[in-house]
Amino acid sequence: MHEPPLPESIRAHVIVSGKVQGVAYRYTTLQKANQLGVGGWVRNLPDGRVEAVFEGTKEAVEAIVQWCHRGPRAAVVKEVVVEYQPPEGISDFYIRQ
């Protein structure tokens, strides 16, 4: 009996600009990441942007990156910059200070 191969992991580093602080962006990102089974973290930047790292299957990471373009209901997302990096094996998702 053969084990199925593990799905390939990818990592996306994302910077989100617009009205993305004070609108529960980090909290809803945490909920979405847990729902999709994505690891990583999210935090507010001093300049008003939000930074996040997502690790997981290609499908899950692409889904949360797409979600970042909308964000929570109160957010007004102007730009999402995505940079793909080698995964580090993060499995939990958390809010960074």
C-alpha positions as CSV (number, residue, x, y, z in Angstrom):
1,M,0.0,0.0,0.0
2,H,1.5,3.3,-1.1
3,E,1.0,6.6,0.7
4,P,-0.2,9.4,-1.6
5,P,2.4,12.1,-2.2
6,L,2.1,15.1,0.0
7,P,0.8,18.2,-1.9
8,E,3.5,20.7,-2.8
9,S,3.7,23.6,-0.4
10,I,4.1,27.2,-1.5
11,R,4.7,30.5,0.3
12,A,3.4,33.9,-0.6
13,H,4.6,37.2,1.1
14,V,1.8,39.8,0.7
15,I,1.6,43.5,1.3
16,V,-1.9,45.0,1.2
17,S,-2.5,48.8,0.7
18,G,-5.6,50.9,1.2
19,K,-8.0,51.2,4.1
20,V,-6.9,48.0,5.7
21,Q,-6.2,48.9,9.3
22,G,-9.0,49.4,11.8
23,V,-11.4,47.3,9.8
24,A,-10.6,43.8,11.3
25,Y,-8.4,42.9,8.4
26,R,-5.9,40.9,10.5
27,Y,-8.7,39.1,12.5
28,T,-10.6,38.1,9.3
29,T,-7.4,37.0,7.6
30,L,-6.7,34.7,10.6
31,Q,-10.2,33.2,10.3
32,K,-9.9,32.7,6.5
33,A,-6.4,31.2,6.9
34,N,-7.7,28.7,9.5
35,Q,-10.7,27.9,7.3
36,L,-8.4,27.1,4.4
37,G,-5.7,25.3,6.4
38,V,-3.0,27.9,5.6
39,G,0.0,28.6,7.9
40,G,1.8,31.9,8.4
41,W,1.1,35.3,10.0
42,V,-0.4,38.7,9.5
43,R,0.5,42.1,11.0
44,N,-0.1,45.9,10.7
45,L,2.7,48.0,9.4
46,P,3.5,51.5,10.8
47,D,2.7,53.1,7.4
48,G,-1.0,51.8,7.4
49,R,-0.4,48.7,5.2
50,V,-0.9,45.1,6.2
51,E,1.8,42.4,5.7
52,A,1.1,38.7,5.6
53,V,2.8,35.4,4.9
54,F,0.8,32.4,3.8
55,E,2.1,28.8,3.5
56,G,0.2,25.8,2.3
57,T,-1.0,24.0,-0.8
58,K,-1.0,26.0,-4.0
59,E,-4.8,26.0,-4.1
60,A,-5.2,27.2,-0.5
61,V,-2.5,29.9,-0.7
62,E,-3.9,31.2,-4.1
63,A,-7.4,31.3,-2.5
64,I,-6.3,33.4,0.4
65,V,-4.2,35.7,-1.8
66,Q,-7.4,36.2,-3.9
67,W,-9.3,36.9,-0.8
68,C,-6.8,39.6,0.2
69,H,-7.9,41.6,-2.8
70,R,-11.3,42.0,-1.2
71,G,-10.6,41.6,2.6
72,P,-13.3,42.1,5.2
73,R,-16.4,44.1,4.4
74,A,-15.2,47.4,5.8
75,A,-11.8,47.3,4.0
76,V,-11.0,49.3,0.9
77,V,-8.1,47.4,-0.8
78,K,-6.1,49.5,-3.3
79,E,-3.2,47.2,-4.0
80,V,-1.9,43.7,-3.2
81,V,1.8,43.0,-3.9
82,V,2.6,39.3,-3.8
83,E,6.1,37.8,-3.7
84,Y,6.6,34.0,-3.8
85,Q,9.3,32.7,-1.5
86,P,10.6,29.2,-0.5
87,P,8.3,27.7,2.2
88,E,9.7,27.5,5.7
89,G,7.2,24.9,7.0
90,I,4.9,27.1,9.0
91,S,1.7,25.2,9.8
92,D,0.0,27.5,12.3
93,F,-1.4,30.9,11.5
94,Y,-1.2,33.9,14.0
95,I,-1.4,37.6,14.3
96,R,2.0,39.2,14.7
97,Q,2.5,42.5,16.7
